[in-house]
Amino acid sequence: MATTSEPAATTSSQPNSASLLSIRSVAKHFGKNVVLRDISLEIAEGEFLTILGESGSGKTTLLRILAGFEQSTSGEVWMSGERLDTEPPYRRRVNTVFQSYALFPHMTVEQNVGYGLAIAKRPAAEIQSRVAEALAKVKMSAYAKSKPSKISGGQQQRIALARALVNRPRLLLLDEPLSALDANLRRQMQVELKALQREVGITFIFVTHDQEEAMVMSDRIALLRSGELEQVASPREIYNRPATSYTAQFIGHTNLLRADIRHGTATCSALKWPTAMPDGAALFSLRPECIRPARASSSASSAPPSSNATVRFTAKLRDQAFHGATDLLRVESDGGLILTIRTASRDLPNSEALLEFEFSAADAIPVRATSLASNSEERN
């Protein structure tokens, strides 16, 4: 369990593996509109990195710079020790899978996959062999003679992947390729795409605005906000140890608690918990699933509170939303503080009854304030 400490840095250390791609102080301006600001990022060989951000954060612009479809205003991009951003797109060992798939409707599946090789005038036998290999990788060999209009959206997505893989790129860029799929197929393709990446061993850079998608698929997540990197970390770290209030709200749900710290105790409304942070104002992220119905009281201890002390409080139930295996509760504690709690589904008393809840002080994670509207916030 994490311990209470100073907020984490917004970027993690470089990947352990050898770096394939180095993005160095890249910025992009469209006239007076600054889309990217000083982006620096090291991406490892064989890594699955997701660039996550809301609309307008600059994620697709960054992808287009890596592909060669846009030129950065300043900064450099290097691949394996060689300058990449000065090369035209066709000379880069980089391929892109677009949101629209862009398959040729008049060509068969195998003709679509082999199109790039045919344009490069590769021998017919080589084209046939490489197309068959690519289709086998995405489990679409049986549809080689079909037209795109005769296959499903998920199958079209696999064909777009095969068309990119057949060129044997060192880096594959994916611009929200699953966004057109229905929810169930999208979840299935997330698992399949990650498994495919592991099989082929190619570095994937995946762009999405979907937090769940990023958490499921990524080795690391680079969270963009208004053209700047907010935090770069593994999915587990970025969820459990958000560096800023924006990260805490964007990745899942959280309760943001604005506390006053005095002599090792943080106070937010009626809540008090021990902390190692210095005296003064501070902001904490407390995930809804970290708050639970209180267990039977144990005997009181005379020992001083520790970083994993249990914090108990009473609250009235205001709202209860059924989510299958879990319920999402909104409760009002003493002092009027509104908290969101995720707990196992159960029938609870009406709103007039007082309920007792608890959380570990170690689960209140200090974050740097970037945007804050109230003591407790939930990102919808």
C-alpha positions as CSV (number, residue, x, y, z in Angstrom):
1,M,0.0,0.0,0.0
2,A,1.3,3.5,-0.8
3,T,2.5,5.7,1.9
4,T,1.7,9.4,2.3
5,S,4.5,11.5,0.9
6,E,5.2,14.5,-1.3
7,P,3.4,14.5,-4.7
8,A,5.1,12.4,-7.4
9,A,6.9,13.9,-10.3
10,T,4.8,14.4,-13.4
11,T,7.1,12.3,-15.5
12,S,8.6,8.9,-14.8
13,S,12.1,7.8,-15.5
14,Q,13.1,6.6,-18.9
15,P,12.1,3.0,-20.0
16,N,14.3,0.2,-18.8
17,S,14.7,-1.1,-22.4
18,A,16.9,0.5,-25.0
19,S,15.2,3.7,-26.3
20,L,13.8,3.4,-29.9
21,L,12.3,6.9,-30.2
22,S,13.4,10.1,-28.6
23,I,11.1,13.1,-28.7
24,R,13.1,16.2,-27.7
25,S,11.4,19.5,-26.8
26,V,8.9,19.3,-29.6
27,A,6.5,22.2,-30.0
28,K,3.8,23.0,-32.6
29,H,2.1,26.3,-33.4
30,F,-0.7,26.9,-35.9
31,G,-0.4,30.7,-36.2
32,K,-0.9,32.0,-32.7
33,N,-2.5,28.8,-31.5
34,V,0.0,26.7,-29.5
35,V,-0.9,23.1,-29.8
36,L,2.1,21.4,-28.3
37,R,4.5,22.8,-25.8
38,D,8.0,21.4,-25.2
39,I,7.2,17.7,-25.4
40,S,10.1,15.4,-24.4
41,L,9.6,11.7,-24.2
42,E,11.7,8.5,-24.5
43,I,10.0,5.4,-25.9
44,A,11.5,2.0,-25.5
45,E,11.9,-0.7,-28.2
46,G,8.9,-3.0,-28.0
47,E,6.9,-0.7,-25.7
48,F,3.1,-0.1,-25.9
49,L,2.8,3.6,-25.1
50,T,-0.6,5.3,-25.1
51,I,-0.9,9.1,-25.6
52,L,-4.1,9.9,-23.6
53,G,-5.9,13.2,-23.6
54,E,-9.2,15.0,-24.1
55,S,-10.2,16.6,-27.4
56,G,-7.8,19.4,-28.3
57,S,-5.0,18.2,-26.0
58,G,-2.6,17.8,-29.0
59,K,-2.3,14.0,-29.1
60,T,-3.2,13.6,-32.8
61,T,-0.9,16.4,-33.8
62,L,2.0,14.7,-32.0
63,L,1.2,11.5,-33.8
64,R,1.1,13.3,-37.2
65,I,4.6,14.8,-36.4
66,L,6.0,11.3,-35.7
67,A,4.4,10.0,-39.0
68,G,5.8,12.9,-41.0
69,F,2.4,14.4,-41.9
70,E,3.1,17.6,-39.9
71,Q,6.4,19.4,-39.2
72,S,7.1,20.6,-35.7
73,T,7.7,24.3,-35.1
74,S,10.7,23.4,-32.9
75,G,12.3,20.4,-31.4
76,E,13.6,17.1,-32.8
77,V,12.6,13.5,-33.2
78,W,15.2,10.8,-33.3
79,M,14.9,7.0,-33.9
80,S,17.7,4.6,-33.0
81,G,20.2,7.4,-32.9
82,E,19.2,8.9,-36.3
83,R,17.2,12.1,-36.9
84,L,13.7,11.1,-38.0
85,D,11.8,14.4,-38.3
86,T,13.9,15.6,-41.3
87,E,12.9,12.5,-43.3
88,P,9.8,12.4,-45.6
89,P,7.1,10.0,-44.5
90,Y,7.9,7.3,-47.1
91,R,11.5,7.0,-45.8
92,R,10.5,6.4,-42.2
93,R,10.1,2.9,-40.9
94,V,6.8,4.1,-39.4
95,N,3.3,3.1,-40.3
96,T,0.0,4.6,-39.2
97,V,-3.4,3.0,-38.6
98,F,-6.1,5.6,-38.9
99,Q,-9.5,5.9,-37.2
100,S,-11.3,5.5,-40.6
101,Y,-9.1,2.4,-41.7
102,A,-9.0,3.9,-45.2
103,L,-9.4,0.6,-47.0
104,F,-9.9,0.6,-50.8
105,P,-13.5,-0.7,-51.4
106,H,-12.8,-2.0,-54.9
107,M,-9.8,-4.2,-53.8
108,T,-10.0,-7.5,-52.0
109,V,-8.6,-7.9,-48.5
110,E,-5.3,-9.3,-49.7
111,Q,-4.9,-6.6,-52.3
112,N,-5.5,-3.9,-49.7
113,V,-2.8,-5.5,-47.4
114,G,-0.3,-5.8,-50.3
115,Y,-0.9,-2.4,-51.8
116,G,2.2,-0.8,-50.3
117,L,4.4,-3.6,-51.4
118,A,3.0,-3.5,-54.9
119,I,3.7,0.3,-55.1
120,A,7.2,-0.4,-53.9
121,K,7.5,-2.9,-56.8
122,R,8.4,-5.9,-54.6
123,P,8.5,-9.3,-56.4
124,A,5.1,-11.0,-56.7
125,A,6.2,-14.0,-54.7
126,E,7.5,-11.8,-51.9
127,I,4.2,-9.9,-51.8
128,Q,2.1,-13.1,-51.7
129,S,4.3,-14.5,-48.8
130,R,4.3,-11.3,-46.7
131,V,0.5,-10.7,-47.2
132,A,-0.2,-14.3,-46.1
133,E,2.0,-13.9,-43.1
134,A,0.3,-10.5,-42.1
135,L,-3.2,-11.9,-42.5
136,A,-2.3,-15.0,-40.4
137,K,-1.0,-12.7,-37.6
138,V,-4.4,-10.9,-37.4
139,K,-6.4,-14.1,-38.0
140,M,-7.9,-13.0,-41.2
141,S,-6.5,-15.5,-43.7
142,A,-10.0,-16.9,-44.5
143,Y,-11.1,-13.5,-45.8
144,A,-8.3,-12.9,-48.2
145,K,-10.6,-12.8,-51.3
146,S,-13.4,-10.8,-49.6
147,K,-14.1,-7.1,-50.2
148,P,-14.1,-4.7,-47.3
149,S,-17.8,-4.1,-47.6
150,K,-18.4,-7.8,-46.9
151,I,-16.6,-7.9,-43.5
152,S,-17.4,-6.4,-40.1
153,G,-16.0,-3.3,-38.5
154,G,-13.7,-5.4,-36.2
155,Q,-12.5,-7.4,-39.2
156,Q,-11.8,-4.2,-41.2
157,Q,-9.7,-3.0,-38.2
158,R,-7.6,-6.1,-38.4
159,I,-7.1,-5.6,-42.1
160,A,-5.9,-2.1,-41.5
161,L,-3.4,-3.5,-38.9
162,A,-2.2,-6.2,-41.3
163,R,-1.7,-3.5,-44.0
164,A,0.5,-1.6,-41.6
165,L,2.4,-4.7,-40.3
166,V,3.2,-6.1,-43.8
167,N,5.7,-3.3,-44.3
168,R,7.6,-4.4,-41.2
169,P,7.8,-1.0,-39.5
170,R,9.8,-0.4,-36.4
171,L,7.1,1.8,-35.1
172,L,3.4,1.6,-35.5
173,L,1.2,4.6,-34.8
174,L,-2.5,4.1,-34.1
175,D,-4.9,7.0,-34.1
176,E,-8.0,6.0,-32.1
177,P,-8.5,2.9,-34.3
178,L,-11.1,1.3,-32.0
179,S,-13.4,4.3,-31.7
180,A,-15.9,3.3,-34.4
181,L,-16.5,-0.1,-32.8
182,D,-19.4,-1.0,-30.5
183,A,-18.6,-1.4,-26.8
184,N,-18.3,-5.2,-26.6
185,L,-16.2,-5.5,-29.8
186,R,-14.0,-2.7,-28.6
187,R,-13.2,-4.5,-25.4
188,Q,-12.5,-7.7,-27.3
189,M,-10.2,-5.8,-29.7
190,Q,-8.3,-4.1,-26.9
191,V,-7.2,-7.5,-25.6
192,E,-6.4,-8.8,-29.1
193,L,-4.4,-5.7,-30.1
194,K,-2.3,-5.9,-27.0
195,A,-1.7,-9.7,-27.6
196,L,-0.7,-8.9,-31.2
197,Q,1.7,-6.2,-30.1
198,R,3.4,-8.7,-27.8
199,E,3.6,-11.3,-30.6
200,V,5.1,-9.0,-33.2
201,G,7.4,-7.1,-30.8
202,I,6.9,-3.8,-32.6
203,T,6.7,-0.5,-30.6
204,F,3.1,0.8,-30.6
205,I,2.1,4.4,-30.0
206,F,-1.6,4.4,-29.4
207,V,-3.7,7.6,-29.3
208,T,-7.1,7.6,-27.4
209,H,-9.3,9.8,-25.2
210,D,-10.7,6.7,-23.5
211,Q,-9.1,6.2,-20.1
212,E,-10.2,2.6,-19.7
213,E,-8.7,1.7,-23.0
214,A,-5.4,3.3,-22.0
215,M,-5.4,1.4,-18.7
216,V,-6.1,-2.0,-20.3
217,M,-3.6,-1.9,-23.1
218,S,-0.6,0.3,-22.1
219,D,2.9,-0.4,-20.7
220,R,2.9,3.4,-20.0
221,I,0.5,6.3,-20.4
222,A,1.5,9.8,-21.5
223,L,-1.3,12.1,-20.3
224,L,-1.5,15.3,-22.4
225,R,-3.3,18.4,-21.2
226,S,-3.5,21.5,-23.4
227,G,-0.4,20.5,-25.3
228,E,1.7,19.6,-22.3
229,L,2.6,16.4,-20.6
230,E,0.8,16.2,-17.3
231,Q,2.2,12.8,-16.2
232,V,4.0,9.8,-17.8
233,A,3.8,6.5,-15.9
234,S,2.6,2.9,-15.9
235,P,-1.3,2.5,-15.7
236,R,-1.0,1.3,-12.1
237,E,1.2,4.1,-11.0
238,I,-0.8,6.9,-12.8
239,Y,-3.9,5.6,-11.1
240,N,-2.6,4.9,-7.7
241,R,-0.1,7.8,-7.5
242,P,-1.5,10.7,-9.6
243,A,0.8,13.6,-9.6
244,T,-1.8,16.3,-10.1
245,S,-5.5,16.9,-9.4
246,Y,-6.2,16.9,-13.2
247,T,-4.6,13.4,-13.5
248,A,-6.6,12.1,-10.5
249,Q,-9.8,13.3,-12.0
250,F,-9.1,12.3,-15.6
251,I,-8.0,8.8,-14.8
252,G,-11.1,7.2,-13.2
253,H,-13.1,8.8,-10.3
254,T,-11.7,10.4,-7.2
255,N,-12.5,12.6,-4.2
256,L,-10.4,15.7,-4.1
257,L,-9.9,16.8,-0.5
258,R,-8.5,20.2,0.3
259,A,-7.0,19.9,3.8
260,D,-5.2,22.0,6.3
261,I,-2.1,20.4,7.9
262,R,-1.0,21.1,11.4
263,H,1.5,19.1,13.4
264,G,1.3,16.0,11.3
265,T,-2.5,15.9,11.0
266,A,-4.5,16.8,7.9
267,T,-8.0,18.2,8.5
268,C,-10.8,18.4,5.8
269,S,-14.2,19.3,7.2
270,A,-14.8,16.6,9.8
271,L,-12.2,14.2,8.5
272,K,-8.7,14.0,10.1
273,W,-5.8,11.7,9.2
274,P,-2.1,11.6,9.9
275,T,0.4,12.8,7.2
276,A,4.1,13.3,6.9
277,M,3.6,16.5,4.8
278,P,4.6,19.9,6.2
279,D,2.2,22.3,7.8
280,G,-0.1,24.4,5.5
281,A,-2.7,23.8,2.8
282,A,-2.6,20.6,0.8
283,L,-4.7,18.7,-1.7
284,F,-5.3,14.9,-1.5
285,S,-6.8,12.4,-3.9
286,L,-8.9,9.6,-2.3
287,R,-10.3,7.0,-4.7
288,P,-14.0,5.9,-4.2
289,E,-13.0,2.2,-3.8
290,C,-10.6,3.1,-0.9
291,I,-13.6,4.1,1.2
292,R,-15.5,1.1,2.7
293,P,-18.2,0.4,5.1
294,A,-16.7,0.4,8.6
295,R,-15.8,-2.9,10.2
296,A,-16.7,-3.8,13.8
297,S,-14.8,-1.4,16.1
298,S,-11.7,-2.8,17.7
299,S,-10.3,-1.8,21.1
300,A,-8.7,1.6,21.3
301,S,-5.0,1.9,21.1
302,S,-2.8,4.4,22.9
303,A,-0.1,4.3,20.2
304,P,0.2,7.5,18.1
305,P,-1.5,7.4,14.7
306,S,0.6,6.0,11.8
307,S,0.5,6.5,8.1
308,N,-1.8,3.5,7.7
309,A,-4.2,4.5,10.5
310,T,-7.9,3.9,9.9
311,V,-10.0,7.0,9.5
312,R,-13.7,6.5,10.5
313,F,-16.6,8.9,9.8
314,T,-20.4,8.9,9.7
315,A,-22.4,10.0,6.7
316,K,-25.9,10.1,5.2
317,L,-26.6,8.4,1.9
318,R,-27.7,10.9,-0.7
319,D,-27.5,8.9,-4.0
320,Q,-27.0,5.2,-4.9
321,A,-26.3,4.1,-8.5
322,F,-26.2,0.4,-9.4
323,H,-23.2,-0.7,-11.5
324,G,-23.6,-4.5,-11.5
325,A,-21.1,-5.9,-9.1
326,T,-20.6,-2.5,-7.4
327,D,-22.7,0.5,-6.4
328,L,-21.5,4.1,-6.6
329,L,-22.7,6.0,-3.6
330,R,-22.8,9.8,-2.9
331,V,-22.7,10.4,0.8
332,E,-22.7,13.6,3.0
333,S,-20.4,13.4,6.0
334,D,-20.5,15.6,9.1
335,G,-19.7,19.2,8.1
336,G,-21.5,18.8,4.7
337,L,-18.6,17.2,2.8
338,I,-19.8,15.2,-0.2
339,L,-17.9,12.0,-0.9
340,T,-18.2,9.4,-3.7
341,I,-17.8,5.7,-2.6
342,R,-17.6,2.6,-4.7
343,T,-18.6,-0.6,-2.8
344,A,-19.9,-4.0,-3.4
345,S,-23.6,-3.9,-4.4
346,R,-26.0,-4.1,-1.5
347,D,-29.2,-2.7,-0.2
348,L,-28.6,0.3,2.1
349,P,-30.9,2.1,4.6
350,N,-32.8,5.2,3.5
351,S,-31.1,8.6,3.5
352,E,-32.2,9.5,7.0
353,A,-30.0,6.7,8.5
354,L,-26.4,7.5,9.5
355,L,-23.9,5.0,8.0
356,E,-20.3,4.5,9.2
357,F,-17.4,4.4,6.7
358,E,-13.6,4.2,6.9
359,F,-10.5,4.5,4.9
360,S,-6.7,4.1,5.4
361,A,-4.8,7.3,5.8
362,A,-2.2,5.9,3.3
363,D,-4.9,6.0,0.6
364,A,-5.2,9.8,0.8
365,I,-2.6,10.6,-1.9
366,P,-1.2,14.2,-2.0
367,V,-1.5,15.8,-5.4
368,R,-0.5,19.1,-6.9
369,A,-3.5,21.4,-7.6
370,T,-4.1,22.1,-11.2
371,S,-7.8,22.7,-11.2
372,L,-10.1,22.6,-8.2
373,A,-13.7,23.5,-7.8
374,S,-14.5,22.2,-4.4
375,N,-13.2,20.0,-1.5
376,S,-14.6,16.9,-3.1
377,E,-15.0,16.4,-6.8
378,E,-15.9,13.5,-9.1
379,R,-15.1,13.5,-12.7
380,N,-18.2,12.3,-14.6
